[in-house]
Amino acid sequence: MTQIPNYVPGHGLLKGKSVLITAAAGAGIGYAAAQRAAEEGCRALMISDVHEKRLAEAVERLKADTGLEAVFGQLADVTDEAQVQALIAAAEDKLSGTDVLINNAGLGGSKTVVEMTDEEWHKVLDVTLTGTFRMSRAMLRTMQARGRGGVIVNNASVLGWRAQKEQAHYAAAKAGVMALTRCSALEAAEFGVRINAVAPSIAFHDFLKKSAPAELLQQLASREAFGRAAEVWEVANVMMFLASDYSSYLTGEVISTSSQHA
């Protein structure tokens, strides 16, 4: 296993931009993206989540750790259209217009196809795929009407390309996120809005460790070229690139953040 690299300091990639991130409370990729956005110089940041206490704690932690005072939290469930609309409106108000949306909300689980119920299938797709659609639709309407462009970054998964047992619902949802990214990007391009996605393989964080057996997680991590899982901030770094002007000619693309070799 190769050594985990040193944490990369910010380089002002998002200087002057405002950022909205869904499902960003806690210790996962969403929170890492929020921290990186602040470290990359964003002028204002809003994070959403469905857990009120965790959300409030995340806002205060971001302020303390990054020094950015313009950090706001908004409760939101991406499966509820009214809450999605309220989130977009709150972000437009608090951020004085949203420049970057990172669609991070997703839901996983492990179940074979023959054992999976309709409810389990629909729940994963509603959060992971349809939630991303709802947020993108609402944000695109706002960005297009405003007329100053913008960026949307979606969180997909390598399971949108690869097969894994007991992951049919999650893989189908993430493959859908990839297709949504490509198609919506073509529609958004004429308005100067770019839409891309990252596709992580495995990044260890507390939520993941609670959702899958440790033996399976270690097995998956061992398949990576570096012999380890990604750090959540390594995935967030790719999100920052896609959110920044360094990727100004990139749209409709899905960037793998996996080093898997087998």
N, C-alpha and C positions, 0 to 999 in steps of 0.2 A: 504494500500500500504506500502510495506516495504521500508526502507530507502535505498537510493543508496549507495553502499559500497564505501569505500575510494579507490582512484586510486592506483593500485598496482605498486610499483617501479620495474624497470628492475632487472633481476637476471643473466644477461649474457648468456641467452639461445641461442643467435645467434652469440656469440663471434667468430670473424674470418670469418664469412660467408658473402656472398654478396646476395642481394635481389632485385628482379624485381617485381613491382606491377602494374597491369593495372588499369585504371580508378581511380587513387589515388589523384587527385586534388580535392579540395573542403572540405566538412565537413562530408563525409560519412564513411563507413566502410573501404574503401581503404586508405583514408588519416590516419585514426586511426591505420591501420595496418602498414603503413609506419612509423608513429611516434613510435609505439611500437617496430618495428624492430630496429630502431636507438637506442631506449632506452635499448633494449636487447643486444646491443653491436655489431651489424653487422658492418663489415669493410667498406662497400660501399653499396649504395642504388640508384636504378633508379626507377622513377615513370613515368607512361605514362598517357596521357589523350587526349581528342579531343579538349579541350578548351585551346588555347595557353596562354592567359592572366592568367587564373586560374592556369594553370600548373606552370608558372614562379613564381607566388606568392606562391604556395605550396612549391616549392623547397626552396625558400628563407626563408619561415616560418619554414620549417623542420630544416634547418641549424641553424637558430637563437634559436629555442626551444630546440633542442637536442644537439647542439654542434658538430654534425657530419658534417664535411666539404665535404666529398665524397658523395654528394647527387646530382643526375643528373636527368634532365627531358628530355623526348622525346615525341613529338607529335605522336600519333598513333591511328588509327581507326581499331579495331579488325575485322571489316567486310571487310577490304581490305588486301588481301594476301601480296601485295607488301609492305604495311606499317608494317604488322606483321613481315615480313622478315627483314625489316630495323630496327625494334625495337629490335629483337633478336640480330642482328649484332651489334647494338650500345651498347647493354647491355654487350655483350661479350667483346667488346673493352673497354668500360669505367669501367666495374667492374672487368676486368681481369678474366672473367669467371663467369657465374651465378650459384650460389649454390641453390638458392630458387626462384621459380616463384610462385607468388600468382595471380591467375586468378580471378579478382574482377569485371571485366566489365560485366554489365548487364543492361537490359532495361525492364521496366514494363509498366503498363497502366491498365485501367479498361474499359472493354467492354464485353457485353454479346456475346455469340457465334453467335446468329442469326443476330446481328448488326455488327459483326467483318468482316472487309474486308480481302482479301488475303494479301494485302499490310501490314496491321496492324499485321496480324499473322506472316508473314515472317520477318518483321522488328524486332520483339521481339525475335524470334528464331535465327535470323542471329547474333544479338549482343550477346545474352545470352548463347546460346548453341553452335552455329557454331563458334562464336568468341573464346569461350573456347577451342573448338576443334582445331582451327587454331593455337592458341598460344601453346597448348600442343604438337601438332604435330611438330611445329618448334623447340620448346625447347627440346623435347625428342630426336630429331635428333642430336642436339648439345650436349646434356648431354651424350647420348650413345656413340657418336664418341669420346668424351673427355675421357671417361672411369674412372671418379672419382665419380660417383653417382650423387645424387642431390635430390631435393624435389620439388614437385608441390602441391600446395594447391588450391583447387577450392572453389568458393563461390556458394553454392546451396541455398536451401530454404526449410522450412518445407512444403511449398506448393507442393513440389515434392512428398509428402506423403498424404497431406490433401487436402480437397476440399474447395474452396471458390468461391462464385459467381463472375462473371466478370473477372476471372483470368485464364481462360483456356489456353491462349497462354503462359503466364508467368509460370504457373504450369507445362505445358508440357515441356517447355524449361528447367526448373529446375530439373524435373524428368529425362530429358535427360542428364543433367550435372551429376546427381548421377550415371546413368548407364555408362556414359563415364568414370567417375572416377573409377568405379569397374573394367571395362574391360581393360582400359589402364594400370591400376596398375599391372594387371597380366602380361602384355606384358613388362612393364618397370622393373619388379622385377629382371629379370635375368641380368640387367645392373646396379643393385644397386640403382635404382631410385624409390623413394616412392611417391605415389599419393593418397591423401586423400581429403576430403571436409568437410566444415562446412555447417550446415543448420540452419540459423537464422530464428526466427519467425518474431519478430518485434523489430527494433532498431530505435529509433527516431533520425533523422537528417534532415537538411534543405531540401535535395532533396526529401525525402519521404513526408515531410509535404506539399510540393508543388504538389505532384502527387496524393494525396488522401484527401478526406474530413476529417477535424479534428474529427468529431463525429465518423467516422468509425475507425480512428486510436485509439481513446480512448477506443472504444468498444473492439477492438482487444487486446489492452494492458491490459484491465481489466480481460481478460480470463487467463492471465499468473498467475502462482502460487504466484509470488511475487506482483501481482497487478500492475505491471508497465512494460513498454517496457525495453528492454536491452539498456544499454549505448553502443555506437559503440565500445568503447575500450574493453568492456566485450567480444564482438564477436572477436575482434582482438586478445585478449589474447589466445583464443582457436586456432586461426591461428598460433600464435607463438609457442604453444605447438606442433602442427602438423609439423611446419617447423623445430623444434629443434630435437636434438638427443634424447630427452626424449621419443619421439615416434618412436624410431628406428625399432621397430618390428611391426609397424602399417602401413598397406597399403590397399588400396581399400575400406576404411571405410568412412562413412558419419556420422559426429558427430553433433547431434542436439544441438543447442545453444538456445533452447527454454525451458521455464518452464511451458508451457501451460498445463492446467489441465482439460479443458472442450472444 
